[in-house]
Amino acid sequence: MAKRRGIMSEELKYELAKELGVDGILANEGWGGVPSRDCGNLVRLAIEKAEQAMAQNRKQ
């Protein structure tokens, strides 16, 4: 199986984790320790930020 290339940068992932308050879990246990609900929230937040950025670009 080919390795998938991530769309989000590691920096963005950590920034979102900090924003959601799961950066402590991430630091102690890695991504495997972050509950799936929180991972879903990370994705939701990333989508919201991407939509906001696209809306800003349309205004310019």
N, CA, C and O atoms as a Tripos MOL2 file, in Angstrom:
@<TRIPOS>MOLECULE
protein
  240   239    60     0     0
PROTEIN
NO_CHARGES

@<TRIPOS>ATOM
      1 N           0.8390   -1.1760    0.0000 N.3       1 MET1
      2 CA          0.0000    0.0000    0.0000 C.3       1 MET1
      3 C           0.8870    1.2420    0.0000 C.2       1 MET1
      4 O           1.8490    1.3270    0.7630 O.2       1 MET1
      5 N           0.5630    2.1810   -0.8400 N.am      2 ALA2
      6 CA          1.3390    3.4180   -0.9340 C.3       2 ALA2
      7 C           1.0650    4.3050    0.2780 C.2       2 ALA2
      8 O          -0.0490    4.3490    0.8000 O.2       2 ALA2
      9 N           2.0890    4.9960    0.7030 N.am      3 LYS3
     10 CA          1.9290    5.9030    1.8220 C.3       3 LYS3
     11 C           1.1920    7.1520    1.3550 C.2       3 LYS3
     12 O           1.5270    7.7440    0.3280 O.2       3 LYS3
     13 N           0.1790    7.5410    2.1300 N.am      4 ARG4
     14 CA         -0.5930    8.7300    1.7680 C.3       4 ARG4
     15 C           0.1440    9.9740    2.2040 C.2       4 ARG4
     16 O           0.7390   10.0160    3.2820 O.2       4 ARG4
     17 N           0.1010   10.9660    1.3780 N.am      5 ARG5
     18 CA          0.7200   12.2380    1.6800 C.3       5 ARG5
     19 C          -0.3330   13.1340    2.3070 C.2       5 ARG5
     20 O          -1.4190   13.3060    1.7530 O.2       5 ARG5
     21 N          -0.0150   13.7050    3.4610 N.am      6 GLY6
     22 CA         -0.9660   14.5400    4.1630 C.3       6 GLY6
     23 C          -1.1800   15.8810    3.4870 C.2       6 GLY6
     24 O          -0.2750   16.4380    2.8660 O.2       6 GLY6
     25 N          -2.3750   16.3750    3.6180 N.am      7 ILE7
     26 CA         -2.7150   17.6780    3.0490 C.3       7 ILE7
     27 C          -2.3770   18.7830    4.0470 C.2       7 ILE7
     28 O          -1.8740   19.8420    3.6720 O.2       7 ILE7
     29 N          -2.6600   18.5190    5.3260 N.am      8 MET8
     30 CA         -2.3740   19.5160    6.3580 C.3       8 MET8
     31 C          -0.9270   19.3930    6.8060 C.2       8 MET8
     32 O          -0.3920   18.2910    6.9380 O.2       8 MET8
     33 N          -0.3130   20.5210    7.0320 N.am      9 SER9
     34 CA          1.0570   20.4990    7.5350 C.3       9 SER9
     35 C           1.0530   20.0660    9.0000 C.2       9 SER9
     36 O           0.0460   20.2050    9.6940 O.2       9 SER9
     37 N           2.1640   19.5530    9.4510 N.am     10 GLU10
     38 CA          2.2800   19.1540   10.8570 C.3      10 GLU10
     39 C           2.0930   20.3760   11.7620 C.2      10 GLU10
     40 O           1.5020   20.2810   12.8370 O.2      10 GLU10
     41 N           2.6000   21.5060   11.3140 N.am     11 GLU11
     42 CA          2.4620   22.7370   12.0950 C.3      11 GLU11
     43 C           0.9900   23.0880   12.3030 C.2      11 GLU11
     44 O           0.5930   23.4660   13.4050 O.2      11 GLU11
     45 N           0.1830   22.9670   11.2530 N.am     12 LEU12
     46 CA         -1.2400   23.2640   11.3490 C.3      12 LEU12
     47 C          -1.9300   22.2710   12.2770 C.2      12 LEU12
     48 O          -2.7830   22.6600   13.0760 O.2      12 LEU12
     49 N          -1.5730   21.0070   12.1800 N.am     13 LYS13
     50 CA         -2.1800   19.9940   13.0450 C.3      13 LYS13
     51 C          -1.9330   20.3130   14.5150 C.2      13 LYS13
     52 O          -2.8480   20.2310   15.3340 O.2      13 LYS13
     53 N          -0.6950   20.6760   14.8490 N.am     14 TYR14
     54 CA         -0.3700   20.9970   16.2370 C.3      14 TYR14
     55 C          -1.0560   22.2830   16.6850 C.2      14 TYR14
     56 O          -1.4750   22.3950   17.8370 O.2      14 TYR14
     57 N          -1.1720   23.2480   15.7830 N.am     15 GLU15
     58 CA         -1.8590   24.5000   16.1050 C.3      15 GLU15
     59 C          -3.3370   24.2320   16.4260 C.2      15 GLU15
     60 O          -3.8790   24.7720   17.3900 O.2      15 GLU15
     61 N          -3.9730   23.3990   15.6120 N.am     16 LEU16
     62 CA         -5.3760   23.0610   15.8450 C.3      16 LEU16
     63 C          -5.5460   22.2590   17.1290 C.2      16 LEU16
     64 O          -6.5020   22.4710   17.8750 O.2      16 LEU16
     65 N          -4.6220   21.3430   17.3880 N.am     17 ALA17
     66 CA         -4.6810   20.5520   18.6240 C.3      17 ALA17
     67 C          -4.5840   21.4600   19.8400 C.2      17 ALA17
     68 O          -5.2810   21.2560   20.8330 O.2      17 ALA17
     69 N          -3.7260   22.4520   19.7590 N.am     18 LYS18
     70 CA         -3.5850   23.3980   20.8670 C.3      18 LYS18
     71 C          -4.8650   24.1990   21.0360 C.2      18 LYS18
     72 O          -5.3180   24.4280   22.1580 O.2      18 LYS18
     73 N          -5.4390   24.6200   19.9360 N.am     19 GLU19
     74 CA         -6.6730   25.4050   19.9750 C.3      19 GLU19
     75 C          -7.8150   24.6050   20.6160 C.2      19 GLU19
     76 O          -8.6490   25.1670   21.3260 O.2      19 GLU19
     77 N          -7.8480   23.2940   20.3630 N.am     20 LEU20
     78 CA         -8.8980   22.4470   20.9290 C.3      20 LEU20
     79 C          -8.5570   21.9160   22.3150 C.2      20 LEU20
     80 O          -9.3910   21.2790   22.9580 O.2      20 LEU20
     81 N          -7.3430   22.1720   22.7790 N.am     21 GLY21
     82 CA         -6.9620   21.7560   24.1140 C.3      21 GLY21
     83 C          -6.5230   20.3060   24.2460 C.2      21 GLY21
     84 O          -6.5280   19.7570   25.3470 O.2      21 GLY21
     85 N          -6.1440   19.6820   23.1450 N.am     22 VAL22
     86 CA         -5.6770   18.2980   23.2020 C.3      22 VAL22
     87 C          -4.1700   18.2020   23.0060 C.2      22 VAL22
     88 O          -3.6300   17.1140   22.8100 O.2      22 VAL22
     89 N          -3.4930   19.3490   23.0620 N.am     23 ASP23
     90 CA         -2.0460   19.3370   22.8630 C.3      23 ASP23
     91 C          -1.3190   18.6040   23.9840 C.2      23 ASP23
     92 O          -0.2450   18.0470   23.7540 O.2      23 ASP23
     93 N          -1.8770   18.5910   25.1850 N.am     24 GLY24
     94 CA         -1.2710   17.8410   26.2890 C.3      24 GLY24
     95 C          -1.2860   16.3420   26.0280 C.2      24 GLY24
     96 O          -0.2890   15.6520   26.2440 O.2      24 GLY24
     97 N          -2.4240   15.8490   25.5600 N.am     25 ILE25
     98 CA         -2.5370   14.4250   25.2070 C.3      25 ILE25
     99 C          -1.5660   14.1050   24.0890 C.2      25 ILE25
    100 O          -0.8780   13.0850   24.1170 O.2      25 ILE25
    101 N          -1.5200   14.9800   23.1160 N.am     26 LEU26
    102 CA         -0.6420   14.7840   21.9650 C.3      26 LEU26
    103 C           0.8190   14.7120   22.3930 C.2      26 LEU26
    104 O           1.5760   13.8710   21.9070 O.2      26 LEU26
    105 N           1.2080   15.5950   23.3010 N.am     27 ALA27
    106 CA          2.5990   15.6200   23.7680 C.3      27 ALA27
    107 C           2.9470   14.3590   24.5560 C.2      27 ALA27
    108 O           4.0600   13.8440   24.4540 O.2      27 ALA27
    109 N           1.9900   13.8660   25.3420 N.am     28 ASN28
    110 CA          2.2550   12.6970   26.1920 C.3      28 ASN28
    111 C           2.1160   11.3630   25.4650 C.2      28 ASN28
    112 O           2.8950   10.4390   25.6980 O.2      28 ASN28
    113 N           1.1230   11.2650   24.5860 N.am     29 GLU29
    114 CA          0.7790    9.9660   23.9980 C.3      29 GLU29
    115 C           0.8860    9.9040   22.4780 C.2      29 GLU29
    116 O           0.7980    8.8230   21.8960 O.2      29 GLU29
    117 N           1.0750   11.0400   21.8400 N.am     30 GLY30
    118 CA          1.0980   11.0580   20.3780 C.3      30 GLY30
    119 C          -0.3130   11.0470   19.8150 C.2      30 GLY30
    120 O          -1.2900   11.0740   20.5640 O.2      30 GLY30
    121 N          -0.4150   11.0060   18.4990 N.am     31 TRP31
    122 CA         -1.7210   11.0580   17.8520 C.3      31 TRP31
    123 C          -2.5970    9.8650   18.2060 C.2      31 TRP31
    124 O          -3.8240    9.9700   18.1920 O.2      31 TRP31
    125 N          -1.9830    8.7360   18.5200 N.am     32 GLY32
    126 CA         -2.7560    7.5460   18.8790 C.3      32 GLY32
    127 C          -3.5200    7.6950   20.1760 C.2      32 GLY32
    128 O          -4.4830    6.9630   20.4060 O.2      32 GLY32
    129 N          -3.1200    8.6210   21.0300 N.am     33 GLY33
    130 CA         -3.7990    8.8430   22.2920 C.3      33 GLY33
    131 C          -4.9330    9.8420   22.2190 C.2      33 GLY33
    132 O          -5.7040    9.9710   23.1700 O.2      33 GLY33
    133 N          -5.0480   10.5460   21.1160 N.am     34 VAL34
    134 CA         -6.1110   11.5450   20.9660 C.3      34 VAL34
    135 C          -7.4030   10.8120   20.6170 C.2      34 VAL34
    136 O          -7.4450   10.0690   19.6370 O.2      34 VAL34
    137 N          -8.4580   11.0130   21.4090 N.am     35 PRO35
    138 CA         -9.7320   10.3290   21.1290 C.3      35 PRO35
    139 C         -10.2700   10.6630   19.7420 C.2      35 PRO35
    140 O         -10.0410   11.7550   19.2200 O.2      35 PRO35
    141 N         -10.9830    9.7170   19.1580 N.am     36 SER36
    142 CA        -11.4890    9.8990   17.7970 C.3      36 SER36
    143 C         -12.4280   11.0970   17.6970 C.2      36 SER36
    144 O         -12.4570   11.7730   16.6680 O.2      36 SER36
    145 N         -13.1880   11.3650   18.7400 N.am     37 ARG37
    146 CA        -14.0760   12.5300   18.7210 C.3      37 ARG37
    147 C         -13.2500   13.8080   18.5430 C.2      37 ARG37
    148 O         -13.6190   14.6830   17.7610 O.2      37 ARG37
    149 N         -12.1420   13.9100   19.2640 N.am     38 ASP38
    150 CA        -11.2880   15.0850   19.1510 C.3      38 ASP38
    151 C         -10.6180   15.1600   17.7800 C.2      38 ASP38
    152 O         -10.4330   16.2500   17.2390 O.2      38 ASP38
    153 N         -10.2590   14.0170   17.2200 N.am     39 CYS39
    154 CA         -9.6870   14.0180   15.8650 C.3      39 CYS39
    155 C         -10.7190   14.5220   14.8610 C.2      39 CYS39
    156 O         -10.3830   15.2680   13.9400 O.2      39 CYS39
    157 N         -11.9710   14.1150   15.0380 N.am     40 GLY40
    158 CA        -13.0440   14.6120   14.1910 C.3      40 GLY40
    159 C         -13.2090   16.1160   14.3300 C.2      40 GLY40
    160 O         -13.4370   16.8230   13.3490 O.2      40 GLY40
    161 N         -13.0910   16.5990   15.5720 N.am     41 ASN41
    162 CA        -13.1850   18.0390   15.8100 C.3      41 ASN41
    163 C         -12.0210   18.7820   15.1650 C.2      41 ASN41
    164 O         -12.1860   19.9080   14.6950 O.2      41 ASN41
    165 N         -10.8430   18.1550   15.1410 N.am     42 LEU42
    166 CA         -9.6890   18.7560   14.4650 C.3      42 LEU42
    167 C          -9.9760   18.9130   12.9740 C.2      42 LEU42
    168 O          -9.6750   19.9520   12.3860 O.2      42 LEU42
    169 N         -10.5470   17.9000   12.3780 N.am     43 VAL43
    170 CA        -10.8750   17.9500   10.9530 C.3      43 VAL43
    171 C         -11.9240   19.0240   10.6970 C.2      43 VAL43
    172 O         -11.8060   19.8030    9.7510 O.2      43 VAL43
    173 N         -12.9560   19.0630   11.5460 N.am     44 ARG44
    174 CA        -14.0100   20.0620   11.4000 C.3      44 ARG44
    175 C         -13.4270   21.4780   11.4740 C.2      44 ARG44
    176 O         -13.7710   22.3420   10.6660 O.2      44 ARG44
    177 N         -12.5450   21.7050   12.4460 N.am     45 LEU45
    178 CA        -11.9240   23.0110   12.6080 C.3      45 LEU45
    179 C         -11.0440   23.3600   11.4130 C.2      45 LEU45
    180 O         -11.0240   24.5080   10.9710 O.2      45 LEU45
    181 N         -10.3260   22.3850   10.8950 N.am     46 ALA46
    182 CA         -9.4810   22.6150    9.7200 C.3      46 ALA46
    183 C         -10.3340   23.0070    8.5150 C.2      46 ALA46
    184 O          -9.9580   23.8890    7.7440 O.2      46 ALA46
    185 N         -11.4740   22.3550    8.3550 N.am     47 ILE47
    186 CA        -12.3750   22.6780    7.2480 C.3      47 ILE47
    187 C         -12.9300   24.0880    7.4070 C.2      47 ILE47
    188 O         -13.0040   24.8430    6.4380 O.2      47 ILE47
    189 N         -13.3200   24.4420    8.6310 N.am     48 GLU48
    190 CA        -13.8280   25.7930    8.8800 C.3      48 GLU48
    191 C         -12.7900   26.8550    8.5340 C.2      48 GLU48
    192 O         -13.1030   27.8650    7.9030 O.2      48 GLU48
    193 N         -11.5540   26.6120    8.9550 N.am     49 LYS49
    194 CA        -10.4810   27.5710    8.6670 C.3      49 LYS49
    195 C         -10.2160   27.6710    7.1670 C.2      49 LYS49
    196 O          -9.9640   28.7610    6.6540 O.2      49 LYS49
    197 N         -10.2720   26.5480    6.4660 N.am     50 ALA50
    198 CA        -10.0600   26.5590    5.0210 C.3      50 ALA50
    199 C         -11.1800   27.3170    4.3200 C.2      50 ALA50
    200 O         -10.9300   28.0750    3.3830 O.2      50 ALA50
    201 N         -12.4190   27.1130    4.7760 N.am     51 GLU51
    202 CA        -13.5460   27.8360    4.1870 C.3      51 GLU51
    203 C         -13.4220   29.3400    4.4330 C.2      51 GLU51
    204 O         -13.7230   30.1420    3.5490 O.2      51 GLU51
    205 N         -12.9820   29.7210    5.6300 N.am     52 GLN52
    206 CA        -12.7930   31.1360    5.9380 C.3      52 GLN52
    207 C         -11.7130   31.7470    5.0470 C.2      52 GLN52
    208 O         -11.8650   32.8640    4.5510 O.2      52 GLN52
    209 N         -10.6270   31.0100    4.8500 N.am     53 ALA53
    210 CA         -9.5380   31.5010    4.0020 C.3      53 ALA53
    211 C         -10.0180   31.6580    2.5580 C.2      53 ALA53
    212 O          -9.6690   32.6320    1.8900 O.2      53 ALA53
    213 N         -10.8130   30.7070    2.0800 N.am     54 MET54
    214 CA        -11.3320   30.7970    0.7120 C.3      54 MET54
    215 C         -12.2660   31.9890    0.5750 C.2      54 MET54
    216 O         -12.2440   32.6740   -0.4470 O.2      54 MET54
    217 N         -13.0890   32.2460    1.5880 N.am     55 ALA55
    218 CA        -14.0070   33.3840    1.5500 C.3      55 ALA55
    219 C         -13.2120   34.6900    1.5290 C.2      55 ALA55
    220 O         -13.5810   35.6260    0.8200 O.2      55 ALA55
    221 N         -12.1350   34.7600    2.2940 N.am     56 GLN56
    222 CA        -11.2890   35.9510    2.3090 C.3      56 GLN56
    223 C         -10.6580   36.1840    0.9400 C.2      56 GLN56
    224 O         -10.5730   37.3190    0.4710 O.2      56 GLN56
    225 N         -10.2200   35.1070    0.3080 N.am     57 ASN57
    226 CA         -9.5880   35.2270   -1.0120 C.3      57 ASN57
    227 C         -10.5930   35.7010   -2.0670 C.2      57 ASN57
    228 O         -10.2320   36.4240   -2.9960 O.2      57 ASN57
    229 N         -11.8470   35.2920   -1.9170 N.am     58 ARG58
    230 CA        -12.8810   35.7220   -2.8710 C.3      58 ARG58
    231 C         -13.1710   37.2110   -2.7410 C.2      58 ARG58
    232 O         -13.4860   37.8770   -3.7270 O.2      58 ARG58
    233 N         -13.0630   37.7320   -1.5200 N.am     59 LYS59
    234 CA        -13.3380   39.1460   -1.2800 C.3      59 LYS59
    235 C         -12.2640   40.0430   -1.8710 C.2      59 LYS59
    236 O         -12.5260   41.2000   -2.1970 O.2      59 LYS59
    237 N         -11.0680   39.5150   -2.0080 N.am     60 GLN60
    238 CA         -9.9390   40.3320   -2.4950 C.3      60 GLN60
    239 C          -9.8750   40.3850   -3.9820 C.2      60 GLN60
    240 O          -8.9860   41.0290   -4.5390 O.2      60 GLN60
@<TRIPOS>BOND
     1     1     2 1
     2     2     3 1
     3     3     4 2
     4     3     5 am
     5     5     6 1
     6     6     7 1
     7     7     8 2
     8     7     9 am
     9     9    10 1
    10    10    11 1
    11    11    12 2
    12    11    13 am
    13    13    14 1
    14    14    15 1
    15    15    16 2
    16    15    17 am
    17    17    18 1
    18    18    19 1
    19    19    20 2
    20    19    21 am
    21    21    22 1
    22    22    23 1
    23    23    24 2
    24    23    25 am
    25    25    26 1
    26    26    27 1
    27    27    28 2
    28    27    29 am
    29    29    30 1
    30    30    31 1
    31    31    32 2
    32    31    33 am
    33    33    34 1
    34    34    35 1
    35    35    36 2
    36    35    37 am
    37    37    38 1
    38    38    39 1
    39    39    40 2
    40    39    41 am
    41    41    42 1
    42    42    43 1
    43    43    44 2
    44    43    45 am
    45    45    46 1
    46    46    47 1
    47    47    48 2
    48    47    49 am
    49    49    50 1
    50    50    51 1
    51    51    52 2
    52    51    53 am
    53    53    54 1
    54    54    55 1
    55    55    56 2
    56    55    57 am
    57    57    58 1
    58    58    59 1
    59    59    60 2
    60    59    61 am
    61    61    62 1
    62    62    63 1
    63    63    64 2
    64    63    65 am
    65    65    66 1
    66    66    67 1
    67    67    68 2
    68    67    69 am
    69    69    70 1
    70    70    71 1
    71    71    72 2
    72    71    73 am
    73    73    74 1
    74    74    75 1
    75    75    76 2
    76    75    77 am
    77    77    78 1
    78    78    79 1
    79    79    80 2
    80    79    81 am
    81    81    82 1
    82    82    83 1
    83    83    84 2
    84    83    85 am
    85    85    86 1
    86    86    87 1
    87    87    88 2
    88    87    89 am
    89    89    90 1
    90    90    91 1
    91    91    92 2
    92    91    93 am
    93    93    94 1
    94    94    95 1
    95    95    96 2
    96    95    97 am
    97    97    98 1
    98    98    99 1
    99    99   100 2
   100    99   101 am
   101   101   102 1
   102   102   103 1
   103   103   104 2
   104   103   105 am
   105   105   106 1
   106   106   107 1
   107   107   108 2
   108   107   109 am
   109   109   110 1
   110   110   111 1
   111   111   112 2
   112   111   113 am
   113   113   114 1
   114   114   115 1
   115   115   116 2
   116   115   117 am
   117   117   118 1
   118   118   119 1
   119   119   120 2
   120   119   121 am
   121   121   122 1
   122   122   123 1
   123   123   124 2
   124   123   125 am
   125   125   126 1
   126   126   127 1
   127   127   128 2
   128   127   129 am
   129   129   130 1
   130   130   131 1
   131   131   132 2
   132   131   133 am
   133   133   134 1
   134   134   135 1
   135   135   136 2
   136   135   137 am
   137   137   138 1
   138   138   139 1
   139   139   140 2
   140   139   141 am
   141   141   142 1
   142   142   143 1
   143   143   144 2
   144   143   145 am
   145   145   146 1
   146   146   147 1
   147   147   148 2
   148   147   149 am
   149   149   150 1
   150   150   151 1
   151   151   152 2
   152   151   153 am
   153   153   154 1
   154   154   155 1
   155   155   156 2
   156   155   157 am
   157   157   158 1
   158   158   159 1
   159   159   160 2
   160   159   161 am
   161   161   162 1
   162   162   163 1
   163   163   164 2
   164   163   165 am
   165   165   166 1
   166   166   167 1
   167   167   168 2
   168   167   169 am
   169   169   170 1
   170   170   171 1
   171   171   172 2
   172   171   173 am
   173   173   174 1
   174   174   175 1
   175   175   176 2
   176   175   177 am
   177   177   178 1
   178   178   179 1
   179   179   180 2
   180   179   181 am
   181   181   182 1
   182   182   183 1
   183   183   184 2
   184   183   185 am
   185   185   186 1
   186   186   187 1
   187   187   188 2
   188   187   189 am
   189   189   190 1
   190   190   191 1
   191   191   192 2
   192   191   193 am
   193   193   194 1
   194   194   195 1
   195   195   196 2
   196   195   197 am
   197   197   198 1
   198   198   199 1
   199   199   200 2
   200   199   201 am
   201   201   202 1
   202   202   203 1
   203   203   204 2
   204   203   205 am
   205   205   206 1
   206   206   207 1
   207   207   208 2
   208   207   209 am
   209   209   210 1
   210   210   211 1
   211   211   212 2
   212   211   213 am
   213   213   214 1
   214   214   215 1
   215   215   216 2
   216   215   217 am
   217   217   218 1
   218   218   219 1
   219   219   220 2
   220   219   221 am
   221   221   222 1
   222   222   223 1
   223   223   224 2
   224   223   225 am
   225   225   226 1
   226   226   227 1
   227   227   228 2
   228   227   229 am
   229   229   230 1
   230   230   231 1
   231   231   232 2
   232   231   233 am
   233   233   234 1
   234   234   235 1
   235   235   236 2
   236   235   237 am
   237   237   238 1
   238   238   239 1
   239   239   240 2
@<TRIPOS>SUBSTRUCTURE
     1 MET1         2 RESIDUE 1 A MET
     2 ALA2         6 RESIDUE 1 A ALA
     3 LYS3        10 RESIDUE 1 A LYS
     4 ARG4        14 RESIDUE 1 A ARG
     5 ARG5        18 RESIDUE 1 A ARG
     6 GLY6        22 RESIDUE 1 A GLY
     7 ILE7        26 RESIDUE 1 A ILE
     8 MET8        30 RESIDUE 1 A MET
     9 SER9        34 RESIDUE 1 A SER
    10 GLU10       38 RESIDUE 1 A GLU
    11 GLU11       42 RESIDUE 1 A GLU
    12 LEU12       46 RESIDUE 1 A LEU
    13 LYS13       50 RESIDUE 1 A LYS
    14 TYR14       54 RESIDUE 1 A TYR
    15 GLU15       58 RESIDUE 1 A GLU
    16 LEU16       62 RESIDUE 1 A LEU
    17 ALA17       66 RESIDUE 1 A ALA
    18 LYS18       70 RESIDUE 1 A LYS
    19 GLU19       74 RESIDUE 1 A GLU
    20 LEU20       78 RESIDUE 1 A LEU
    21 GLY21       82 RESIDUE 1 A GLY
    22 VAL22       86 RESIDUE 1 A VAL
    23 ASP23       90 RESIDUE 1 A ASP
    24 GLY24       94 RESIDUE 1 A GLY
    25 ILE25       98 RESIDUE 1 A ILE
    26 LEU26      102 RESIDUE 1 A LEU
    27 ALA27      106 RESIDUE 1 A ALA
    28 ASN28      110 RESIDUE 1 A ASN
    29 GLU29      114 RESIDUE 1 A GLU
    30 GLY30      118 RESIDUE 1 A GLY
    31 TRP31      122 RESIDUE 1 A TRP
    32 GLY32      126 RESIDUE 1 A GLY
    33 GLY33      130 RESIDUE 1 A GLY
    34 VAL34      134 RESIDUE 1 A VAL
    35 PRO35      138 RESIDUE 1 A PRO
    36 SER36      142 RESIDUE 1 A SER
    37 ARG37      146 RESIDUE 1 A ARG
    38 ASP38      150 RESIDUE 1 A ASP
    39 CYS39      154 RESIDUE 1 A CYS
    40 GLY40      158 RESIDUE 1 A GLY
    41 ASN41      162 RESIDUE 1 A ASN
    42 LEU42      166 RESIDUE 1 A LEU
    43 VAL43      170 RESIDUE 1 A VAL
    44 ARG44      174 RESIDUE 1 A ARG
    45 LEU45      178 RESIDUE 1 A LEU
    46 ALA46      182 RESIDUE 1 A ALA
    47 ILE47      186 RESIDUE 1 A ILE
    48 GLU48      190 RESIDUE 1 A GLU
    49 LYS49      194 RESIDUE 1 A LYS
    50 ALA50      198 RESIDUE 1 A ALA
    51 GLU51      202 RESIDUE 1 A GLU
    52 GLN52      206 RESIDUE 1 A GLN
    53 ALA53      210 RESIDUE 1 A ALA
    54 MET54      214 RESIDUE 1 A MET
    55 ALA55      218 RESIDUE 1 A ALA
    56 GLN56      222 RESIDUE 1 A GLN
    57 ASN57      226 RESIDUE 1 A ASN
    58 ARG58      230 RESIDUE 1 A ARG
    59 LYS59      234 RESIDUE 1 A LYS
    60 GLN60      238 RESIDUE 1 A GLN
